[in-house]
Amino acid sequence: MKPLMVLSLVFMPVAVGLQTLALVREGVQSWTK
């Protein structure tokens, strides 16, 4: 396997997780206001 393919396979879930965390954080902030 190519290193770039491995990097993309590892990076995609991390990026999705960070995006989800950011959305959850924004939701919590809007709820606590």
PyMOL Python script that loads the backbone (N, CA, C, O; Angstrom):
from pymol import cmd

cmd.read_pdbstr("""\
ATOM      1  N   MET A   1       0.840  -1.214   0.000  1.00  0.00           N
ATOM      2  CA  MET A   1       0.000   0.000   0.000  1.00  0.00           C
ATOM      3  C   MET A   1       0.866   1.252   0.000  1.00  0.00           C
ATOM      4  O   MET A   1       1.961   1.265   0.561  1.00  0.00           O
ATOM      5  N   LYS A   2       0.363   2.292  -0.632  1.00  0.00           N
ATOM      6  CA  LYS A   2       1.125   3.547  -0.677  1.00  0.00           C
ATOM      7  C   LYS A   2       0.979   4.298   0.643  1.00  0.00           C
ATOM      8  O   LYS A   2      -0.082   4.264   1.265  1.00  0.00           O
ATOM      9  N   PRO A   3       2.039   4.971   1.069  1.00  0.00           N
ATOM     10  CA  PRO A   3       1.972   5.746   2.336  1.00  0.00           C
ATOM     11  C   PRO A   3       0.865   6.790   2.303  1.00  0.00           C
ATOM     12  O   PRO A   3       0.215   7.036   3.319  1.00  0.00           O
ATOM     13  N   LEU A   4       0.644   7.408   1.140  1.00  0.00           N
ATOM     14  CA  LEU A   4      -0.403   8.438   1.055  1.00  0.00           C
ATOM     15  C   LEU A   4      -1.772   7.829   1.299  1.00  0.00           C
ATOM     16  O   LEU A   4      -2.620   8.445   1.944  1.00  0.00           O
ATOM     17  N   MET A   5      -1.995   6.625   0.790  1.00  0.00           N
ATOM     18  CA  MET A   5      -3.286   5.963   1.008  1.00  0.00           C
ATOM     19  C   MET A   5      -3.481   5.674   2.492  1.00  0.00           C
ATOM     20  O   MET A   5      -4.564   5.881   3.039  1.00  0.00           O
ATOM     21  N   VAL A   6      -2.415   5.192   3.138  1.00  0.00           N
ATOM     22  CA  VAL A   6      -2.499   4.901   4.572  1.00  0.00           C
ATOM     23  C   VAL A   6      -2.761   6.189   5.345  1.00  0.00           C
ATOM     24  O   VAL A   6      -3.580   6.209   6.264  1.00  0.00           O
ATOM     25  N   LEU A   7      -2.066   7.265   4.974  1.00  0.00           N
ATOM     26  CA  LEU A   7      -2.253   8.553   5.666  1.00  0.00           C
ATOM     27  C   LEU A   7      -3.692   9.034   5.512  1.00  0.00           C
ATOM     28  O   LEU A   7      -4.304   9.502   6.472  1.00  0.00           O
ATOM     29  N   SER A   8      -4.230   8.917   4.289  1.00  0.00           N
ATOM     30  CA  SER A   8      -5.606   9.385   4.074  1.00  0.00           C
ATOM     31  C   SER A   8      -6.590   8.521   4.863  1.00  0.00           C
ATOM     32  O   SER A   8      -7.566   9.034   5.411  1.00  0.00           O
ATOM     33  N   LEU A   9      -6.336   7.203   4.923  1.00  0.00           N
ATOM     34  CA  LEU A   9      -7.234   6.310   5.669  1.00  0.00           C
ATOM     35  C   LEU A   9      -7.203   6.648   7.151  1.00  0.00           C
ATOM     36  O   LEU A   9      -8.222   6.541   7.833  1.00  0.00           O
ATOM     37  N   VAL A  10      -6.038   7.056   7.659  1.00  0.00           N
ATOM     38  CA  VAL A  10      -5.929   7.407   9.082  1.00  0.00           C
ATOM     39  C   VAL A  10      -6.493   8.805   9.323  1.00  0.00           C
ATOM     40  O   VAL A  10      -7.100   9.063  10.363  1.00  0.00           O
ATOM     41  N   PHE A  11      -6.291   9.710   8.355  1.00  0.00           N
ATOM     42  CA  PHE A  11      -6.664  11.109   8.564  1.00  0.00           C
ATOM     43  C   PHE A  11      -8.170  11.323   8.483  1.00  0.00           C
ATOM     44  O   PHE A  11      -8.720  12.145   9.217  1.00  0.00           O
ATOM     45  N   MET A  12      -8.837  10.596   7.604  1.00  0.00           N
ATOM     46  CA  MET A  12     -10.277  10.809   7.410  1.00  0.00           C
ATOM     47  C   MET A  12     -11.086  10.650   8.701  1.00  0.00           C
ATOM     48  O   MET A  12     -11.848  11.555   9.044  1.00  0.00           O
ATOM     49  N   PRO A  13     -10.952   9.540   9.428  1.00  0.00           N
ATOM     50  CA  PRO A  13     -11.719   9.400  10.683  1.00  0.00           C
ATOM     51  C   PRO A  13     -11.354  10.480  11.697  1.00  0.00           C
ATOM     52  O   PRO A  13     -12.213  10.953  12.441  1.00  0.00           O
ATOM     53  N   VAL A  14     -10.080  10.870  11.729  1.00  0.00           N
ATOM     54  CA  VAL A  14      -9.656  11.909  12.679  1.00  0.00           C
ATOM     55  C   VAL A  14     -10.320  13.235  12.331  1.00  0.00           C
ATOM     56  O   VAL A  14     -10.795  13.948  13.215  1.00  0.00           O
ATOM     57  N   ALA A  15     -10.353  13.564  11.038  1.00  0.00           N
ATOM     58  CA  ALA A  15     -10.978  14.820  10.611  1.00  0.00           C
ATOM     59  C   ALA A  15     -12.474  14.797  10.936  1.00  0.00           C
ATOM     60  O   ALA A  15     -13.024  15.792  11.409  1.00  0.00           O
ATOM     61  N   VAL A  16     -13.122  13.669  10.683  1.00  0.00           N
ATOM     62  CA  VAL A  16     -14.557  13.556  10.978  1.00  0.00           C
ATOM     63  C   VAL A  16     -14.787  13.692  12.484  1.00  0.00           C
ATOM     64  O   VAL A  16     -15.740  14.345  12.910  1.00  0.00           O
ATOM     65  N   GLY A  17     -13.921  13.081  13.285  1.00  0.00           N
ATOM     66  CA  GLY A  17     -14.058  13.163  14.738  1.00  0.00           C
ATOM     67  C   GLY A  17     -13.895  14.596  15.223  1.00  0.00           C
ATOM     68  O   GLY A  17     -14.653  15.058  16.076  1.00  0.00           O
ATOM     69  N   LEU A  18     -12.907  15.298  14.680  1.00  0.00           N
ATOM     70  CA  LEU A  18     -12.694  16.693  15.086  1.00  0.00           C
ATOM     71  C   LEU A  18     -13.898  17.545  14.697  1.00  0.00           C
ATOM     72  O   LEU A  18     -14.336  18.402  15.465  1.00  0.00           O
ATOM     73  N   GLN A  19     -14.433  17.302  13.492  1.00  0.00           N
ATOM     74  CA  GLN A  19     -15.600  18.066  13.046  1.00  0.00           C
ATOM     75  C   GLN A  19     -16.789  17.811  13.969  1.00  0.00           C
ATOM     76  O   GLN A  19     -17.522  18.732  14.329  1.00  0.00           O
ATOM     77  N   THR A  20     -16.966  16.536  14.348  1.00  0.00           N
ATOM     78  CA  THR A  20     -18.077  16.192  15.235  1.00  0.00           C
ATOM     79  C   THR A  20     -17.886  16.852  16.597  1.00  0.00           C
ATOM     80  O   THR A  20     -18.838  17.364  17.186  1.00  0.00           O
ATOM     81  N   LEU A  21     -16.644  16.838  17.095  1.00  0.00           N
ATOM     82  CA  LEU A  21     -16.367  17.459  18.397  1.00  0.00           C
ATOM     83  C   LEU A  21     -16.680  18.951  18.344  1.00  0.00           C
ATOM     84  O   LEU A  21     -17.253  19.502  19.283  1.00  0.00           O
ATOM     85  N   ALA A  22     -16.300  19.603  17.242  1.00  0.00           N
ATOM     86  CA  ALA A  22     -16.560  21.036  17.108  1.00  0.00           C
ATOM     87  C   ALA A  22     -18.064  21.306  17.093  1.00  0.00           C
ATOM     88  O   ALA A  22     -18.538  22.249  17.727  1.00  0.00           O
ATOM     89  N   LEU A  23     -18.811  20.469  16.364  1.00  0.00           N
ATOM     90  CA  LEU A  23     -20.265  20.652  16.311  1.00  0.00           C
ATOM     91  C   LEU A  23     -20.885  20.447  17.682  1.00  0.00           C
ATOM     92  O   LEU A  23     -21.758  21.211  18.094  1.00  0.00           O
ATOM     93  N   VAL A  24     -20.437  19.415  18.391  1.00  0.00           N
ATOM     94  CA  VAL A  24     -20.975  19.146  19.731  1.00  0.00           C
ATOM     95  C   VAL A  24     -20.650  20.307  20.661  1.00  0.00           C
ATOM     96  O   VAL A  24     -21.488  20.722  21.462  1.00  0.00           O
ATOM     97  N   ARG A  25     -19.417  20.836  20.552  1.00  0.00           N
ATOM     98  CA  ARG A  25     -19.006  21.953  21.421  1.00  0.00           C
ATOM     99  C   ARG A  25     -19.893  23.168  21.161  1.00  0.00           C
ATOM    100  O   ARG A  25     -20.332  23.836  22.098  1.00  0.00           O
ATOM    101  N   GLU A  26     -20.155  23.454  19.873  1.00  0.00           N
ATOM    102  CA  GLU A  26     -21.023  24.590  19.538  1.00  0.00           C
ATOM    103  C   GLU A  26     -22.436  24.359  20.073  1.00  0.00           C
ATOM    104  O   GLU A  26     -23.071  25.280  20.586  1.00  0.00           O
ATOM    105  N   GLY A  27     -22.916  23.135  19.950  1.00  0.00           N
ATOM    106  CA  GLY A  27     -24.253  22.815  20.441  1.00  0.00           C
ATOM    107  C   GLY A  27     -24.342  23.001  21.942  1.00  0.00           C
ATOM    108  O   GLY A  27     -25.331  23.540  22.440  1.00  0.00           O
ATOM    109  N   VAL A  28     -23.324  22.565  22.673  1.00  0.00           N
ATOM    110  CA  VAL A  28     -23.326  22.713  24.130  1.00  0.00           C
ATOM    111  C   VAL A  28     -23.302  24.187  24.504  1.00  0.00           C
ATOM    112  O   VAL A  28     -24.012  24.609  25.417  1.00  0.00           O
ATOM    113  N   GLN A  29     -22.489  24.971  23.807  1.00  0.00           N
ATOM    114  CA  GLN A  29     -22.414  26.405  24.111  1.00  0.00           C
ATOM    115  C   GLN A  29     -23.767  27.073  23.865  1.00  0.00           C
ATOM    116  O   GLN A  29     -24.199  27.914  24.655  1.00  0.00           O
ATOM    117  N   SER A  30     -24.431  26.702  22.776  1.00  0.00           N
ATOM    118  CA  SER A  30     -25.737  27.319  22.475  1.00  0.00           C
ATOM    119  C   SER A  30     -26.779  26.877  23.501  1.00  0.00           C
ATOM    120  O   SER A  30     -27.692  27.638  23.822  1.00  0.00           O
ATOM    121  N   TRP A  31     -26.647  25.641  24.022  1.00  0.00           N
ATOM    122  CA  TRP A  31     -27.622  25.156  25.007  1.00  0.00           C
ATOM    123  C   TRP A  31     -27.422  25.838  26.354  1.00  0.00           C
ATOM    124  O   TRP A  31     -28.389  26.134  27.056  1.00  0.00           O
ATOM    125  N   THR A  32     -26.141  26.091  26.718  1.00  0.00           N
ATOM    126  CA  THR A  32     -25.866  26.647  28.040  1.00  0.00           C
ATOM    127  C   THR A  32     -26.188  28.137  28.102  1.00  0.00           C
ATOM    128  O   THR A  32     -26.308  28.693  29.194  1.00  0.00           O
ATOM    129  N   LYS A  33     -26.332  28.797  26.939  1.00  0.00           N
ATOM    130  CA  LYS A  33     -26.642  30.228  26.960  1.00  0.00           C
ATOM    131  C   LYS A  33     -28.065  30.463  27.477  1.00  0.00           C
ATOM    132  O   LYS A  33     -28.508  31.608  27.566  1.00  0.00           O
TER     133      LYS A  33
END
""", "prot")
cmd.dss("prot")
cmd.show_as("cartoon", "prot")
cmd.util.cbc("prot")
cmd.orient("prot")
